[in-house]
C-alpha cells in the first residue's frame, strides 16, 4: 500500500513539474505576442489554454519507424486594436 502512495505522489510531482514548464513557456511568449501587435498598449490577454495531442514522429528514410510523441499546444485568446483603431470582431 505504501508503494502505491509513493508512486502516486511521484506521478503527481511529474505532472506539476510539467505544468510549471508549460506555464513558464506561455508566460515567456506573452511579451513576444504583445510586441507583434499594431498597438501594443491595447493588447488584452483574455485566456490561455493548453491542449495535449498525440503526434507521430517519423524516423529513418520513408518514415519506417514511427514514434508517438505527446505535444502540448498553448493557445492564447487576446484582443488588440486593428488598423482602423477598433477591436476585431
C-alpha positions in Angstrom: 0.0 0.0 0.0 2.9 2.4 0.8 4.5 1.7 -2.6 1.2 2.7 -4.4 1.1 6.0 -2.4 4.7 6.8 -3.2 4.1 6.0 -6.9 1.1 8.3 -7.0 3.0 11.1 -5.3 5.8 10.7 -7.8 3.3 10.8 -10.7 1.7 14.0 -9.3 5.1 15.6 -8.9 6.0 14.9 -12.5 2.6 16.3 -13.7 3.1 19.5 -11.6 6.7 19.9 -12.9 5.4 19.5 -16.5 2.7 22.1 -15.9 5.1 24.7 -14.5 7.3 24.2 -17.6 4.3 24.9 -19.8 3.3 27.9 -17.7 6.8 29.3 -17.9 6.8 28.8 -21.7 3.4 30.5 -22.1 4.4 33.4 -19.8 7.6 33.9 -21.9 5.5 34.0 -25.1 3.2 36.8 -23.9 5.7 39.7 -24.3 6.6 38.5 -27.7 3.0 38.3 -28.8 2.3 41.7 -27.3 5.2 43.3 -29.2 3.9 41.9 -32.5 0.6 44.0 -32.2 0.0 47.2 -34.1 -0.9 48.9 -30.9 0.8 47.0 -28.1 -0.8 49.3 -25.4 -4.3 48.0 -26.4 -3.3 44.3 -26.0 -5.6 42.4 -23.7 -4.9 38.8 -22.9 -8.3 37.1 -22.2 -7.4 33.4 -21.7 -4.6 30.9 -22.1 -5.4 27.3 -22.8 -3.3 24.2 -23.2 -4.2 21.0 -25.1 -2.1 17.9 -25.3 -2.2 15.9 -28.5 -0.5 12.8 -29.8 1.7 13.3 -32.8 3.7 10.9 -34.8 7.5 11.5 -35.1 9.0 9.8 -38.2 12.5 8.4 -38.0 14.5 7.0 -40.8 14.1 7.0 -44.6 10.5 6.9 -45.7 9.2 7.1 -42.1 9.9 3.5 -41.4 10.0 4.0 -37.6 7.0 5.9 -36.2 7.2 7.0 -32.6 4.1 8.5 -30.8 5.0 11.7 -29.0 2.8 13.9 -26.7 2.9 17.5 -27.8 1.4 20.3 -25.6 -0.1 23.2 -27.6 -0.6 26.6 -25.9 -3.4 28.8 -27.3 -3.9 32.5 -26.5 -7.2 34.3 -26.7 -6.5 38.0 -26.9 -7.7 41.3 -28.4 -5.9 44.4 -29.6 -6.7 47.4 -31.8 -6.6 46.7 -35.6 -5.6 49.0 -38.4 -8.8 51.1 -38.1 -8.4 51.6 -34.4 -11.2 49.3 -33.3 -11.2 45.8 -31.9 -11.7 43.0 -34.5 -14.9 41.0 -34.2 
